[in-house]
Amino acid sequence: MTTNPKYIFVTGGVSSSLGKGIIAASLAKLLQAQGYRATIQKLDPYINIDPGTLNPYEHGECYVTDDGAETDLDLGHYERFLNVPTSQANNVTTGRIYQSVINKERRGEFLGKTVQVIPHITDEIKRRIQILGNSGEYDIVITEIGGTVGDIESLPYIEAVRQLEWDLGEHNTCVIHLTLVPFLSAAGELKTKPTQHSVKTLMESGVQADILVCRTEHKLNDSIKTKLARFCNVKKEAVIESIDASTIYDVPNLMLEEGLDKVVLNQLQLKNVVPDLKRWNEFLDRLNHPKSEVTIGLIGKYVELQDSYKSILESFIHAGAENEVKVNVEPIHSEYLSENNIEFKFGHLDGVLVAPGFGERGIEGKIDAVRFVRENNIPFLGICLGMQMAVIEYARNVLNLKDANSVEMDERTPNPVINLMESQKGVVNKGGTMRLGTWDCNLEKDSIAYKVYNSETITERHRHRFEFNNDYKAQFEDAGMKATGHNPETGLVEIVEIPKNDWFVGVQYHPEYKSTVKNPHPLFVAFVAAALKYKNKRKKK
Ligand code: GLN
C-alpha cells in the first residue's frame, strides 16, 4: 500500500501507568481496520535483557511470543487487539541494546573508536526500531517508548526518535505524547500545567509532540483543548481526550470518536477512510449484553495483582463474550488455602483454574484445590504449573504415591511424577533458557482437547523447565488420568484429562497467550461453556 514504512512514536509524560500500550494498540486497531498493515513495538528502558527473569510483583505477567521471546505484557495487548503475532523484534530493552553494542565491540567492529551512548547506542536503537519497518511486512510501525519523559534512562531513546525524525524526513514520522490532565477537586478544575511541563521536557531533547493524548477522569472542554494546543504547539484537533473507559476494548471506539486516527494519518499524508470495526463491535455487543454469568476461581500466588495473570483474565473476557456469559473471575490465594477452608471458599464456584507459576510457595494449596475440584466434579483447567499440580494430586491421592512431587519443589522426591526436561539438564543460565515458544502437539481422538480444537495437530506456546514424567504414564492411564496431547517428536505429555469427570483438563502450554478478540481461545471458550453447564446442572438439584 505505501512505498516506505511510516513510524509513529508513543511517549509518556507526567506519570507512569497511563496506558500507552492500550493507546498504541487502539490506534493500531483503527489503522488495521482501514487496511494498513500495522505493528507495534515496545522499547523498555530497563537493563534486564528481557522481562523473563522479572518477578510478576515487579513487572506483571511475562508474555511469550511464537518465536519464544519473553516479553512485556503490552505485547499481549497488541496481539489481542490486532490478531497478528508479535516476535523477538517487537520488544527491545536497554539491556539488549547494550548487549549487542558490547558484543560488536568485542568482535572488534568499532576498532579504534571510543564506543559511546551517542552515536553507538542511539544507532543500535534506530536499527532496532527499523527492523520491523524494513521487513516489508508493515506499512506503519508504532513504537511505544516505556517510562516517562525526563527519566534519565529514556534519554537515548528520545534522542534516537529525534534523529529518526530527521533521517526519515517530513510526513514519515509522528510523535504522540500520552499525558495526564488531573482534576483538582479542591479547585474543581482540570489542570494543564503538568502536560505543559512534560511537553517542554520532551522539547528540551529536541522532540516536538505532534499529538497529545490526554488521560483524564473528566471530559476536556473546548477551552482546555485550546489552552493545551496553544501552550504545547499542537493543532487543536491534535489534542485528544482519553477518558477512563469501563473496558480497554472500548478505547479504539473512543479514539475514533476523538479522531486520533485522522490526525495521525493526516500527519503521515496517508488516506483516512472509515475503519471497518464490524467484528470488533460485534464482540463488544456480546461482551456488554451477557445472557448469564458464571464465577470462576483463579488459584494462584500473585492473585492480588491485576497484571500478574493478565492474559488469563483477558482470555476469560474473550471466551465470556463468545458464550454471551459474564465471567466473574474470583482470585483465590493458594498460600491461604487448606483442606479446612476449601469448601467454604469453593462452594459457589462454577469452575476452577489453577494458574502457572514457579517455585514452592503456595503449591500445597494448589494441590488441595485440585483435589476438591476433582472429587466434586467441578470444571477444571490447569495451566502449566496448574497442570503439574493436577498430576501430583492424582499421584498422591489416587495412585497412592503419597510422596509424589515435582523435582522443582523437591529435588530428592522418591516419586518425581514431574521431572526436569532432558533438554534442561545442565542448563545453568536462568534468562531465556526455558522451553519457550511454539511447539506442535498431537491430540488423541477420543478427548476433550480433540473436540475443543477440532484438529489432530495444534501449536501452542510454552514456558517451562519441568514436564510430566513418562515413566509413570501407564500407571496414571490405568488409574484414569489420560495423556491426550503429545509432542510429536519428543513424546512429551502436553495435555492430561480425567475422562470420568465432566471437564477436567490440564495443559503444559499457555493457551492464554493466543486468545484474541477475533479468535477467542477454544479451550477457554469450552471451559466457560462447561462452567455454565455445571452451574445450570447444580441449580436443578
Ligand atoms: N515451574 C514450572 C516449570 O518450570 C511451571 C512453569 C509455568 O507455570 N510457566 O515447569
Boltz pocket constraint, residues with backbone or C-beta under 6 A from the ligand:
constraints:
  - pocket:
      binder: B
      contacts: [[A, 355], [A, 356], [A, 357], [A, 358], [A, 359], [A, 383], [A, 384], [A, 385], [A, 386], [A, 408], [A, 463], [A, 464], [A, 465], [A, 466], [A, 467]]
      max_distance: 6.0
